[in-house]
Amino acid sequence: MKKYRFLPVLLLFALVCHAQQTGFKFDFGTGKAKKGYTKVTPETVYNPKTGYGFASGAAVKAVSNGGTAITSDYITSKDPFSFSVKLPEGNYDVKVLLGDTKGTSATTVRAESRRLMLENVKTKKGETVEKMFTVHIRDSIIRDSKGNAVGKTRIKPRERQNKHWDDMLTIEFNDSLPKICAVEIIPNKTAATIFLAGDSTVIDQGEDPWASWGQMFPVFLVPGKVAVANYAESGETLKAFAGEKRFEKIFSMAKPGDYLFIEFTHNDQKPGGNHLDPYTTFKETLKKWIDEAKKRDMTPVLVTSTQRRKFDAAGHIENTLLEYPEAMRQTAKEENVALIDLSAMSKTLYETLGEKGSVNAFVHYPANTFPNQNKALEDNTHFNMYGAYELSKCVISSIRKQNLSLSKFVRKDVIDYNPEKPLPFEQFYWPKSGSVNVVKPDGN
């Protein structure tokens, strides 16, 4: 049997090489797999040797309706479940075949650390549909143009549990009736990439009830044409982001025609070694990274930071961000780059919701709302899923109204948004994720 000992390694090598060239095709269910597809059953648990599978403990089941077509069977669950595939870093188009030839379905898809990709896709009885999204995958290694490792991004201990720094794509299937017939993953080397640099108000928050606008952003964009690469991290400052080689990592993956969004303030304004003064060092540092982006034929976009939820006696939001938003506005004008004024739009949104109603946009929950939550959560900086979703629509709205070059990537079916007329909280739909964390993100 010794002559077979290298087969798992060879299989993994073959799968990775195949992914780099043509991608993966998975047929979900217990029936015979379609030619050219890899069969995935409920017993297909992720294994580093094979490089794909469901998360351990996923309570999934297969249903077969008879027949031999790829749509004749599917995998489903009453709980959220995830499927992972080991992949080299880069952008990928992911096609999912959803539905049931004998019933209905409803599926929401999130990728990596809960990036919203497909939203409440419903199929009628007997219907199957193919949907696609484009996702960015990365690890922490910094490589040169030849693929040689030349450095590493400094990852915080808390980040290591997140799914956006590992060597695989993780897809979460969710909703009231998810039914997955097949998944296809194809490398996309031509899509523009929007890199997000920011703090906890931008990051892909990995667990309920926390969320940020950056992780809602992809669902509003045209798949196949653009990918969102969210490099934001909780507690970050503009200075620390550079010191941890996060900008270096972004530039190592960027290509001409890509975009760099920069949104910082919440932590930069605090005293300490990473403090930057708004009209001097903050502006100077912004200009440095604007220049670095332009050198690489990227398009820099400045984003003023979201306001904190602090109302005055007259019902208006107090500016706790001091001069930083204005300093960023001045920098955008001086450097002739686009500006998305999220500070102004978030102020309008919160004031429209009102002091009481705006609670619904933030992480405010009574004790025992979530498991192991012994104390009430009252956070006026970090958003829940509803608040993040509305703020992401603010970003999309600004892109459209200014007719930025990015506007060509906004889906045509996305309705124009006005922060003075937000979606009522009661109408917002978000199937809960399978993971919850009641510990506040870094930063405030």
Secondary structure, DSSP 4 states (H G I P E B T S, - for coil): -GGGTTHHHHHHHHHHHHHHHT-EEEEESSSPPPTT-EEE-TT-B-BTTTTEEEPTT---EEEE-SSSSTTSEEEE-SS-EEEEEE--SEEEEEEEEEE-TTS-EEEEEEETTTEEEEEEEEE-TT-EEEEEEEEEE--SEEE-TTS-EEEE----GGGGGSTTSSSEEEEEEEEEE-EEEEEEEEE-SSSEEEEEEE-TTTS---SBT-B-HHHHGGGGB-TTTEEEEE---TT--HHHHHHTTHHHHHHHH--TT-EEEEE--TTTTSSSTT---IIIIIHHHHHHHHHHHHHTT-EEEEEPPPPP--B-TTS-B--TTTTHHHHHHHHHHHHT-EEE-HHHHHHHHHHHHHHHHGGGGEEEE-TTSSTT--S-EEEEEEE-HHHHHHHHHHHHHHHHHTT-GGGGGB-TTSPP--TTSPPPGGG---PPPS-B--SPPS--
